[in-house]
Amino acid sequence: MADNYLEKKFDEFFGPGASHKKVIIKKNNQSIDNLLLKNRSYRGYDSSYIVSEQELMDIVSVNTRIPSGMNQQCLRFKLVTSSEAQKVLNNIKLGAALPELNLPFPGEEPNAFIIICSEKEENRIVDIDLGISMQSMLLKAVDMGLNGIIVCAINKEELKKEFNLPNEPLALLAIGKGIEKIQLLSIKHGESQKYYRKQGIHYVPKLQLSDIII
């Protein structure tokens, strides 16, 4: 009787027959393998999509949960949105292996960045933390439906000056909605690992599993 009473109240509140409807729980099918495949280095972005400061904060938030050498947690992050994006674009280079293309193409520049600094002097542990941090943030971006790229070819002194940073930047992430077609290409050890473009597709050679196992 108690069950019948609850069903009636449920139907009164949500409408007739609501108590008998199936409840469907949607599961996130983003496995780590899917995220890794989607996490490619984009050098061209949809300029109509403006990345918000909140989205950048959500990406940086992974750093409160990831490992850190000696738990020193020395990395600090400067969020750069579209209003100041040009300051970063003036001081970075993308697509070093394809200098003839002068990437990114006009109108396809990223409009948001995360500049990464360290409160401690750069050393092996800081560099390991940096790698873990950047990969984790890019995976978070992909999970949010965004894309990005790690940029190490940066003018550190100018970026520090432009944004009045307390420490020299180590690297940065560009974040946005990627528009490029990127495809992994399985290769054997000894073959060229240089990425290239052909008929509008950006190919990224990757060594086979058998070639990286000792």
C-alpha positions, -999 to 999 in steps of 0.1 A, spaced: 0 0 0 29 23 8 43 17 -27 10 25 -43 8 57 -23 42 68 -35 34 59 -71 2 81 -69 22 110 -55 49 106 -81 23 106 -109 6 137 -94 38 156 -94 54 144 -127 23 135 -147 2 103 -153 23 72 -158 55 88 -147 61 62 -120 62 34 -146 86 51 -170 121 37 -173 149 58 -159 178 59 -184 212 67 -170 235 80 -197 271 68 -193 302 86 -204 318 65 -230 350 85 -231 375 58 -223 411 67 -218 419 52 -252 393 74 -269 406 105 -252 442 97 -262 432 92 -298 413 125 -298 441 144 -281 460 155 -311 481 187 -316 459 212 -334 475 242 -352 442 254 -367 411 265 -348 375 277 -354 379 314 -347 341 318 -342 343 297 -310 355 319 -281 370 299 -253 357 313 -219 378 320 -188 356 294 -170 365 267 -195 402 275 -190 397 273 -152 380 239 -156 410 227 -176 435 240 -151 415 224 -122 430 190 -130 462 202 -114 445 200 -80 442 162 -85 472 150 -104 506 136 -91 534 160 -83 571 151 -76 577 153 -39 542 168 -38 558 202 -43 530 215 -65 551 244 -78 534 250 -112 514 282 -116 490 291 -145 481 323 -163 448 322 -181 447 342 -214 414 348 -231 406 363 -265 410 399 -254 448 393 -248 454 364 -272 474 386 -297 500 392 -270 507 354 -270 504 349 -307 532 375 -312 555 355 -291 551 318 -302 557 296 -332 536 267 -344 544 239 -369 582 241 -367 584 210 -390 563 228 -417 579 263 -418 568 268 -454 531 268 -443 535 296 -417 510 280 -393 485 288 -381 468 300 -413 452 335 -411 418 333 -394 426 299 -377 446 312 -348 438 299 -313 422 326 -291 429 312 -256 460 301 -238 473 287 -205 508 299 -197 527 276 -173 553 289 -148 571 274 -119 577 289 -84 608 267 -82 638 267 -105 634 244 -134 649 209 -128 642 173 -136 613 170 -112 597 203 -123 600 191 -160 583 158 -151 555 177 -133 552 200 -164 547 170 -187 521 154 -165 503 187 -161 501 196 -198 490 161 -209 463 160 -181 450 194 -191 448 185 -228 429 153 -219 405 174 -199 401 198 -228 393 169 -251 368 156 -226 351 190 -227 349 190 -265 379 213 -270 414 207 -284 448 221 -279 485 219 -284 517 222 -263 538 251 -273 575 252 -262 587 276 -290 580 307 -270 596 341 -263 599 336 -225 612 371 -217 585 389 -237 557 368 -224 569 374 -188 569 412 -195 536 413 -214 517 396 -186 537 408 -157 545 372 -146 564 366 -114 583 338 -130 596 330 -164 572 307 -183 582 271 -191 557 264 -218 521 271 -227 489 254 -241 468 268 -269 432 259 -265 402 261 -289 379 242 -312 403 224 -336 393 223 -373 421 202 -388 419 166 -400 446 147 -381 454 111 -387 479 88 -370 502 67 -392 517 35 -380 555 33 -389 584 10 -382 616 19 -364 639 37 -387 612 53 -408 607 91 -408 589 104 -377 584 138 -391 547 149 -393 535 161 -427 504 172 -446 489 158 -478 456 167 -494 444 185 -464 452 158 -439 478 162 -411 496 129 -407 514 120 -375 537 90 -377 537 68 -346 560 38 -339 544 4 -335 541 -12 -301 566 -39 -310 593 -13 -318 591 4 -284 592 -27 -262 627 -35 -250 
